Amino acid sequence: MKKMILNSVLIASSLMATNTFAADAAAGKAKSAMCAACHGPEGISVNPMWPNLAGQQEMYLTKQIKAFRDGTRKDPSMAPMVAGLTDDDAANLAAYYSSLK
């Protein structure tokens, strides 16, 4: 029981730590030009090989951008695109794309 409570506290702490600021969708839109070639200017891809980003969950997008950047998710096309992104950039891009429908 103590272990379950400790795990719950750790999970809650890490979730709060990842959202310590409000992401800036306008900054994400400004940064999104590099994404548009594959994912479309409004986050809707014209090629089924690349996923739509518009309307995806913000937390999911942030996690995936960071995973590509940090190498825990591997894709030879994505790695160089996200290599220079900061955590703030990832959050801002996610805020922008999640705001689109």
PyMOL commands that set and color helices and strands:
alter all, ss='L'
color gray80, all
select helices_A, chain A and resi 2-18+25-31+33-39+58-70+78-82+87-99
alter helices_A, ss='H'
color red, helices_A
deselect
rebuild
show_as cartoon
